Amino acid sequence: MGEVLSAVCAVHCVATPLVLTLLPAAGSVLGGAHPVLFFFVVVVAAWAFVRGYRCHRRLVVPALALTGIALLGFAAFVLHGELLADTAVSLVGAGFMMAAHARNRALLRSSHHHA
C-alpha cells in the first residue's frame, strides 16, 4: 500500500506541472491536494513502518521515511505555490518514501524467513 501511495505521489508531482501548463484554472484544485495527500502519506507510513520496525528493528527504514515525510511536508506547506521547487522536493521526498517501503518490505520478508 505504501509503495503504491508513493508512486501515486510521484505521478501527481510529474503530472501537476503538465496539467497546470495546459489548464491554469486547475492550479488551485490540484495545489490544494497536497495537504490531503500528506495526511494520507503520514497515516500509511505510520501504519507500515511502526509495524515493520517492531518486527525487524532496523533504524534505516524510519530514517528514510522521516526524511521523505519531512521533504513532502516542506514541499506541501512551505514551497506551496513555487511549482518547480515544490515538484522537485516532492519527487525527492516520494523517492525516499519508495525506498523506505521497499527496504521495509525486504527486511520483513527476510525476518519472516529467519523466524
C-alpha positions in Angstrom: 0.0 0.0 0.0 2.8 2.5 0.9 4.7 1.9 -2.3 1.5 2.5 -4.3 0.9 5.7 -2.4 4.5 6.8 -3.0 4.1 6.0 -6.7 0.8 8.0 -6.9 2.6 10.9 -5.2 5.4 10.8 -7.8 2.9 10.6 -10.7 1.0 13.6 -9.1 4.2 15.5 -8.9 5.1 14.9 -12.5 1.6 15.4 -13.8 0.7 18.6 -11.9 3.1 20.9 -13.9 1.8 19.5 -17.1 -1.8 19.9 -16.1 -1.1 23.4 -14.8 0.5 24.3 -18.0 -2.5 23.2 -20.0 -5.2 24.1 -17.6 -4.3 27.2 -15.5 -7.7 27.1 -13.7 -6.8 23.6 -12.3 -3.9 25.0 -10.2 -6.0 25.8 -7.1 -7.7 22.5 -7.2 -4.6 20.4 -7.6 -2.5 22.5 -5.3 -5.0 22.1 -2.5 -4.5 18.3 -2.8 -1.0 18.4 -1.1 -2.2 18.7 2.5 -4.7 15.9 2.0 -2.2 13.7 0.3 0.4 14.5 3.0 -2.1 13.4 5.7 -2.6 10.0 3.9 1.2 9.6 3.5 1.7 10.1 7.2 -1.1 7.7 8.2 0.1 4.9 5.8 3.7 5.5 6.8 2.9 5.3 10.5 0.9 2.1 10.0 3.5 0.4 7.8 6.7 1.5 9.4 5.7 1.1 13.1 4.6 -2.4 12.3 7.7 -3.2 10.3 10.1 -1.7 12.9 8.5 -3.8 15.6 9.4 -6.9 13.6 12.9 -6.1 12.1 14.2 -3.3 14.5 16.2 -1.6 11.7 16.5 2.2 12.0 17.2 2.6 8.3 13.5 2.3 7.5 12.2 5.0 9.8 15.2 7.2 8.9 14.3 7.0 5.2 10.6 7.5 5.9 11.1 10.5 8.2 13.4 12.1 5.6 10.7 11.5 2.9 7.9 12.8 5.2 9.9 15.9 6.1 10.6 16.7 2.4 7.0 16.1 1.4 5.8 18.3 4.3 8.2 21.0 3.3 7.1 20.9 -0.3 3.4 20.9 0.6 3.4 23.6 3.3 6.4 25.8 2.7 7.0 25.6 -1.1 3.3 25.7 -1.9 2.9 27.9 -5.0 6.5 27.6 -6.1 5.8 25.0 -8.8 9.3 23.9 -9.8 10.8 23.8 -6.3 7.6 22.1 -4.9 7.7 19.5 -7.7 11.4 18.8 -7.3 11.3 18.5 -3.5 8.1 16.4 -3.6 9.7 13.9 -6.1 12.8 13.5 -3.9 10.5 13.0 -0.9 8.5 10.4 -2.8 11.7 8.7 -3.7 12.7 8.5 -0.1 9.3 7.0 0.8 9.5 4.4 -2.0 13.0 3.4 -0.7 11.7 3.2 2.8 8.8 1.0 1.8 11.0 -1.2 -0.4 13.6 -1.6 2.4 10.8 -2.3 5.0 9.3 -5.0 2.8 12.7 -6.6 2.1 13.5 -6.6 5.9 10.1 -8.0 6.8 10.5 -10.8 4.2 14.0 -11.6 5.5 12.9 -11.7 9.1 10.0 -14.0 8.3 12.3 -16.4 6.5 14.6 -16.5 9.6 11.8 -16.9 12.1 
